[in-house]
Structures are given as structure tokens and as C-alpha cells.
Amino acid sequence: MRTTISALVLLGMCLPAYSAGVYKWTDENGVIHYSDQKPGDKSTTQLNVQTGKSSGTRQSVEQQAQQLNEQQELDRIKQQQAEEQAAADKIQEERCHAAKTNMETLTKRARIRIKEEGGEERYLTPEEILERRKKNQSILDEECQ
């Protein structure tokens, strides 16, 4: 009977220590402190600390290094794809601008002079202007979305 009472007394003494929380407070110098005992004169925040079991699935250093290398390679590929997309967008923007400029010329001017392959200059006929407007409009529809 004495042994049972002694065990209960010891258990009762351990429970408050086991159930005690962790307290966090900041002193007047801005330093953050953590303790299992609540300071009497400070405003504290009680933290909920949970312990857990290890899952047993820890990665080796080699696995972690390989995973890091793979992630870096993925990041490099994503960066390269982003740069390629930016270059393609710039080319499309330039083509769109050129098509708009050409359409403005084809619409506003009654006479348009061009150079032939042999270096000879001539004016486009009204039918040629209309045909070029149609072609230019299809380019605008494709490039300027």
C-alpha cells in the first residue's frame, strides 16, 4: 500500500512539469526568450509544442543532394523556357507592329511605289493594293491577337 501511495505522489509531482507549456516573451531590448517557466512580470504567449515520432523515412545525404540537383535542373529548364517565350513574344510583337504599319500605308496612300527584283521601281495597281491589304489583314489576324 505504501508503494502505491508513493508512486501516486511521485506521479502527481511529475504531472505539472510534464503538462507545463513553453512560454515566449520579448524583453525591453527586443530580445525574444523561450522558457518552460512563465515570467511573472512579462506578457507572454504560450506555445503549443507537440512532439512526434520519426517516420523512419529520412533521406540520405546523397538522396537529398540528388533531389536538390534535380530541382536546380528543373529551375534552369523553366528559366530557359521563360527566356525563349519572351524572345518569341518579342518577335511576334515586332511582326505585329510591322503588319500594322504596312496596313496603315496600304490604307492611307493611293499610290504605292515598290522596287522590283531587278531594282526597277513601279507603282502598285489598285488591284495589287487590295490583294496586299487582304494578305496583310491575315497577317494581322495571326500575329496581333
Backbone torsions as a table, in degrees:
resi	resn	phi	psi	omega
1	MET	NA	-41.6	178.8
2	ARG	-61.8	-38.8	-179.8
3	THR	-63.3	-41.1	179.8
4	THR	-65.7	-43.9	179.7
5	ILE	-65.2	-42.0	179.0
6	SER	-62.6	-40.6	179.3
7	ALA	-65.6	-40.2	179.0
8	LEU	-66.5	-39.3	178.1
9	VAL	-64.7	-45.4	178.7
10	LEU	-63.1	-42.1	177.7
11	LEU	-63.2	-41.0	177.7
12	GLY	-63.6	-32.8	178.8
13	MET	-75.0	-29.4	-177.9
14	CYS	-81.5	-29.3	-175.8
15	LEU	-58.6	-45.6	178.8
16	PRO	-60.8	-36.5	179.2
17	ALA	-69.5	-38.1	-179.0
18	TYR	-69.7	-37.8	-176.6
19	SER	-87.4	-4.2	-179.4
20	ALA	-64.5	142.7	-178.6
21	GLY	-91.6	-175.2	174.9
22	VAL	-110.1	132.2	-176.5
23	TYR	-110.8	145.7	179.8
24	LYS	-126.0	134.8	175.3
25	TRP	-151.6	160.4	179.6
26	THR	-114.3	129.8	179.5
27	ASP	-82.8	-178.5	-176.2
28	GLU	-66.4	-17.9	178.1
29	ASN	-92.1	1.9	179.5
30	GLY	84.7	10.6	-180.0
31	VAL	-86.9	131.7	179.6
32	ILE	-87.8	133.8	179.9
33	HIS	-121.7	150.2	174.6
34	TYR	-127.4	139.9	179.9
35	SER	-157.9	159.8	174.4
36	ASP	-91.0	-1.8	177.5
37	GLN	-116.6	132.5	-178.2
38	LYS	-78.5	122.9	176.8
39	PRO	-71.1	139.5	-173.7
40	GLY	-69.3	-35.6	-172.1
41	ASP	-101.1	6.8	-175.6
42	LYS	-114.3	149.3	172.4
43	SER	-81.1	124.4	-173.9
44	THR	-121.5	163.1	171.7
45	THR	-120.0	126.5	178.9
46	GLN	-86.2	127.9	-178.7
47	LEU	-96.7	142.8	177.0
48	ASN	-94.2	104.5	-177.5
49	VAL	-101.5	125.7	178.8
50	GLN	-118.9	140.3	175.3
51	THR	-105.9	152.7	-179.7
52	GLY	-141.8	170.3	179.1
53	LYS	-91.3	149.9	175.1
54	SER	-69.5	138.1	-179.2
55	SER	-76.9	-12.7	179.2
56	GLY	78.1	8.9	-177.7
57	THR	-111.8	35.4	179.8
58	ARG	-68.5	142.3	-179.7
59	GLN	-86.6	148.4	176.0
60	SER	-74.6	165.6	179.4
61	VAL	-61.3	-38.3	179.5
62	GLU	-64.1	-42.2	179.1
63	GLN	-64.9	-41.0	178.2
64	GLN	-63.7	-41.6	179.1
65	ALA	-64.9	-42.3	178.9
66	GLN	-63.9	-42.6	178.7
67	GLN	-63.4	-40.1	177.5
68	LEU	-63.6	-43.6	178.2
69	ASN	-62.3	-41.8	178.5
70	GLU	-63.5	-41.2	178.9
71	GLN	-65.7	-40.4	178.0
72	GLN	-64.5	-38.7	178.3
73	GLU	-65.8	-41.7	176.4
74	LEU	-62.0	-42.4	178.3
75	ASP	-62.5	-40.3	178.8
76	ARG	-64.6	-42.4	179.1
77	ILE	-64.8	-42.5	178.4
78	LYS	-62.0	-41.4	178.9
79	GLN	-63.1	-43.0	-179.7
80	GLN	-64.6	-41.7	178.6
81	GLN	-64.3	-39.6	178.9
82	ALA	-64.4	-40.4	178.5
83	GLU	-66.2	-41.3	178.3
84	GLU	-64.4	-40.3	178.6
85	GLN	-65.7	-39.1	178.4
86	ALA	-64.0	-40.7	178.2
87	ALA	-65.3	-42.3	178.7
88	ALA	-64.4	-39.7	177.8
89	ASP	-63.8	-38.9	179.4
90	LYS	-65.8	-42.8	178.0
91	ILE	-62.2	-43.2	179.3
92	GLN	-63.6	-40.0	178.7
93	GLU	-63.1	-41.8	178.4
94	GLU	-64.5	-41.5	177.9
95	ARG	-64.2	-40.4	178.4
96	CYS	-62.2	-44.4	179.9
97	HIS	-62.4	-43.5	179.2
98	ALA	-63.8	-40.4	179.6
99	ALA	-65.6	-39.2	177.9
100	LYS	-65.2	-41.8	178.6
101	THR	-63.6	-44.8	178.1
102	ASN	-61.5	-42.3	-179.5
103	MET	-64.5	-38.9	178.0
104	GLU	-62.2	-43.3	178.3
105	THR	-63.6	-45.3	-178.0
106	LEU	-66.9	-25.0	-177.9
107	THR	-89.5	-39.6	-171.9
108	LYS	-88.0	-26.6	-175.1
109	ARG	-100.5	136.2	179.5
110	ALA	-81.9	-31.6	-179.8
111	ARG	-123.7	129.3	-178.7
112	ILE	-126.2	125.3	-178.2
113	ARG	-98.7	135.4	178.1
114	ILE	-129.5	162.2	175.0
115	LYS	-102.5	131.8	175.5
116	GLU	-79.5	171.5	-179.0
117	GLU	-60.9	-32.9	-179.3
118	GLY	-80.6	1.1	-179.5
119	GLY	93.5	-2.6	-179.3
120	GLU	-79.7	137.4	178.7
121	GLU	-98.4	146.9	176.2
122	ARG	-154.5	167.8	177.6
123	TYR	-98.9	143.0	176.3
124	LEU	-72.5	144.8	174.5
125	THR	-78.5	161.0	177.4
126	PRO	-56.5	-36.2	178.9
127	GLU	-66.4	-39.7	178.1
128	GLU	-66.0	-37.4	177.6
129	ILE	-63.2	-45.9	178.9
130	LEU	-61.1	-41.7	179.5
131	GLU	-63.9	-42.1	179.0
132	ARG	-67.6	-34.0	176.1
133	ARG	-61.9	-43.7	179.5
134	LYS	-61.2	-47.2	179.5
135	LYS	-62.1	-42.9	-178.9
136	ASN	-66.0	-35.8	178.8
137	GLN	-65.0	-38.4	178.3
138	SER	-66.5	-36.4	176.5
139	ILE	-65.4	-42.6	177.8
140	LEU	-59.6	-43.9	-179.0
141	ASP	-62.7	-35.6	-179.2
142	GLU	-78.8	-44.7	-171.6
143	GLU	-89.0	-24.8	-172.9
144	CYS	-112.9	65.8	-178.9
145	GLN	-96.8	NA	NA
